[in-house]
């Protein structure tokens, strides 16, 4: 891409706010919970529902939209489209992988973060019933650090699961270092990308991963939720049986409605769930922003906003969780030991600011449709707490 094109996209992303109506009335710093829909996404939903109401459901259109979305997310994470399955949620993807584990051999274990979000925690805890020791890595600096992981991994470790970015603290994992520790003993590397895919670049880390999963309703901005993406490496596809195989798992889905034959897809689509029609329509529209503005321009804008957010909160006397530069993300979290988090959120909401409280922290999260004024409003709202 030439410099002029890059500059044009950088300028365009600064104007993206106008295409997200909610930003006109509130300072929305809660994308880590649910992203905002653009006018295009909302209009696409409305047109689809109006057509459905008037003429019946065009499910072929919805399935086509899901395929466009699959390809868009594959491009975003640096994967081949054939290696991405459409699975509704992080926990469903984790469940697929967990179901592949047979009875544990002596010494077998899985290693997870102690404070991981439940979607990437509870499915692995179920493996204890099959005889696996479930080891939990204590967090340091708000996340899983290489030294702590290394202390828990051994030759019996069969899986290591962690988040690319921790949802409560904003800690960005050193994916390469953690993955190399896991791979050194032959363990599967499972990464929850919910708070990173669409927010910051991850394609350069894909080579280290066996599984990368993300839902659609956070930084991919399909606020309607219902479609998720699961990258599976070649070795994982070979290792896994599609336990939820239905017509979508077929080599030619629309020719796979009935038995007695079962001809599965040779790509990761054999692990697909049936799609939410509305979510598929919404995802196609929402992901257009990444094509239009370019992911690099979005990532650069996000870095700048996150840096300003952290600096502004610090200057105002708050104390965000202190993270090394390499571990920072689009989430900035502030511990609230002397405040009721719910009361703080209510006060902020009254002043037109949307954030979340997670694990005792005030969590503010930026995305490219945010503006510097949103951060000013957050700081002003906190002054009244």
Helices and strands as residue ranges (DSSP letters): H 3-14, G 16-19, G 21-24, E 27-28, H 39-55, H 59-77, G 81-83, E 84-86, H 90-98, E 109-113, G 118-120, H 122-125, G 126-130, E 133-137, H 146-152, E 157-163, H 175-183, E 188-192, G 203-208, E 211-215, E 228-232, H 234-239, G 247-249, G 253-255, G 268-271, H 277-286, H 288-293, H 295-315, G 325-327, E 331-335, H 341-350, E 353-354, E 356-358, E 361-365, H 372-383
